[in-house]
Amino acid sequence: MRAGKDLAKILKKIDWKSGFFKSLSVLTSGSILAHLMLAAQQIALARIFTPESLGAYSFIMSIPIAFVGVICGRYDLTIVYEEDENKVFPLVKLNICINLLLSLLITLGYSAFLYFFKEEYSRYLYLMPVIFIYLVAYGLTNTLNSYNNRYQDYIMIMKMHVYRTFAQCIGTVF
């Protein structure tokens, strides 16, 4: 009972109209919208494709998905923390170069893996340009998120997340 009263006192002291909570609500609303789109996509995929096709899709996408978080070598985080404003744009360019290089290497390596070691999936090699675009798009998103985070432009981060998810959902279904 005492813990409830303490919590109530703490909640009364919080400034709910602060910039922090406004930013949090913007990012949360975008995330919820994106997850609703992903849920609708999963329902559509389950109705359109056979379980065998979905299994192949899941296998083909498993490797690229594992790399999206580090596709820029995590140099995207340096954009947020760089103190010298003159170094920000060169860091953005570096991130784009690393992104393109790693995306190409991952796509080529994955293509070779499928061709030589997973012959039953080698018929999906025609999807490798899509995998490359997918990786590059995620890397650009990571870079732009860091850039926008640096300048606290959370509305743009939310919009990018929603647009990327929408494009991903449409692309996956088609």
Buried (B, 14 or more C-beta within 10 A) or exposed (E): EEEEEEEEEEEEEEEEEEEEEEBEEBBEEBBEBBEEBBEEBEEEBEEEBEEEEBEBBEBBBEBBEEBBEEBBBEBBBBBBEBEEEEEBEEBBEBBBEBBBEBBEEBBEEBBEEBEEEEEEBEEBBEBBEBBBEBBBBBBBBBBBBBBBBBEEBBBBBBBBBBEBBBEBBEEBEE
